[in-house]
Amino acid sequence: FILLLLLLISPYVYKLWLGDKLEIPFYLSFLVSIYVLLLMINANYSAFINGFGRLKVSLITITIGLIIFIPAMYLLGKNFGVVGILTAIILIQIPAMVIQPIQVYKIINNKAKGVWNE
């Protein structure tokens, strides 16, 4: 809820902070809010997985994400500017949002086998 509140008051804070020197479009604040929300969700799962030392799936996910992110950031950034770069950053968070809860479920229920348990 605080993130939503910050998003809603962001235009006023920017105006107070920057005056008329720079105008930040609302959609940029919205995209950054989406990114922060995804980070907050993923951080809980990451902390759990890292605490148990089951890092292999995370390492694979991060490596694949990085391989996809670099060309996606270039292409989207070239075509859409900052919005494209933020979109690429958001898209890279999505695989972790799917994979990490699965791994946490497997660890909690003693069903983690193979790569899920490494």
C-alpha positions as CSV (number, residue, x, y, z in Angstrom):
1,F,0.0,0.0,0.0
2,I,2.9,2.3,0.7
3,L,4.2,1.8,-2.8
4,L,0.8,2.7,-4.2
5,L,0.7,5.8,-2.1
6,L,4.2,6.8,-3.2
7,L,3.2,6.3,-6.8
8,L,0.1,8.5,-6.4
9,I,2.0,11.3,-4.7
10,S,5.1,11.1,-6.9
11,P,4.0,13.9,-9.3
12,Y,3.7,16.3,-6.4
13,V,7.0,15.2,-4.8
14,Y,8.8,15.6,-8.2
15,K,7.3,19.1,-8.5
16,L,8.4,20.1,-5.1
17,W,11.8,18.5,-5.5
18,L,12.6,19.5,-9.1
19,G,10.3,22.5,-9.7
20,D,10.0,23.3,-13.4
21,K,13.5,22.0,-14.2
22,L,12.4,18.5,-15.2
23,E,9.1,16.8,-15.7
24,I,9.0,13.0,-15.0
25,P,6.1,11.3,-16.8
26,F,3.7,9.3,-14.6
27,Y,4.3,6.1,-16.7
28,L,8.0,6.1,-15.7
29,S,7.0,6.2,-12.0
30,F,4.5,3.5,-12.7
31,L,7.1,1.2,-14.4
32,V,9.6,1.8,-11.6
33,S,6.8,0.9,-9.1
34,I,6.2,-2.3,-10.9
35,Y,9.9,-3.1,-10.8
36,V,10.1,-2.3,-7.1
37,L,7.0,-4.5,-6.4
38,L,8.6,-7.4,-8.2
39,L,11.9,-6.9,-6.4
40,M,10.0,-7.0,-3.0
41,I,8.2,-10.2,-3.9
42,N,11.3,-11.9,-5.3
43,A,13.4,-10.8,-2.3
44,N,11.4,-13.0,0.1
45,Y,11.9,-16.1,-2.0
46,S,15.5,-15.3,-2.7
47,A,16.3,-14.8,1.0
48,F,14.7,-18.2,1.8
49,I,16.5,-20.0,-1.0
50,N,19.9,-18.4,-0.2
51,G,19.4,-19.2,3.5
52,F,19.1,-22.9,2.7
53,G,22.0,-22.7,0.3
54,R,20.0,-24.0,-2.7
55,L,21.6,-21.7,-5.2
56,K,21.9,-23.7,-8.4
57,V,18.4,-22.9,-9.8
58,S,18.9,-19.2,-9.0
59,L,22.2,-19.2,-10.7
60,I,20.8,-20.8,-13.8
61,T,17.8,-18.4,-13.8
62,I,20.1,-15.3,-13.4
63,T,22.4,-16.5,-16.1
64,I,19.7,-17.1,-18.6
65,G,18.0,-13.8,-17.6
66,L,21.3,-11.9,-18.2
67,I,21.7,-13.5,-21.6
68,I,18.2,-12.4,-22.5
69,F,18.4,-9.0,-20.8
70,I,21.4,-7.6,-22.7
71,P,19.9,-7.8,-26.2
72,A,16.4,-7.1,-24.9
73,M,17.7,-3.9,-23.2
74,Y,19.5,-2.8,-26.3
75,L,16.5,-3.4,-28.6
76,L,13.8,-2.1,-26.4
77,G,16.0,0.8,-25.3
78,K,16.9,1.7,-28.9
79,N,13.2,1.7,-29.9
80,F,11.5,3.0,-26.8
81,G,14.2,4.8,-24.7
82,V,14.0,4.7,-20.9
83,V,10.6,3.0,-21.1
84,G,12.1,0.1,-23.1
85,I,15.0,-0.3,-20.6
86,L,12.6,-0.4,-17.7
87,T,10.4,-2.9,-19.5
88,A,13.4,-5.1,-20.1
89,I,14.3,-5.0,-16.4
90,I,10.8,-5.9,-15.5
91,L,10.6,-8.8,-17.9
92,I,13.8,-10.3,-16.5
93,Q,12.1,-10.5,-13.0
94,I,9.2,-12.6,-14.3
95,P,11.0,-15.9,-14.6
96,A,12.2,-15.7,-11.0
97,M,8.7,-14.9,-9.9
98,V,7.6,-18.3,-11.4
99,I,10.6,-20.5,-10.5
100,Q,11.5,-19.3,-7.0
101,P,8.0,-20.1,-5.4
102,I,8.2,-23.5,-7.0
103,Q,11.6,-24.1,-5.4
104,V,10.5,-22.8,-2.0
105,Y,7.5,-25.1,-2.1
106,K,9.7,-28.1,-3.0
107,I,12.2,-27.3,-0.2
108,I,9.5,-26.8,2.5
109,N,7.7,-30.0,1.5
110,N,10.9,-32.1,1.2
111,K,10.3,-32.6,-2.5
112,A,13.4,-30.8,-3.8
113,K,15.3,-33.3,-5.8
114,G,18.2,-32.9,-8.3
115,V,18.9,-29.3,-9.3
116,W,16.1,-28.0,-7.0
117,N,18.0,-29.2,-4.0
118,E,21.5,-28.1,-5.1
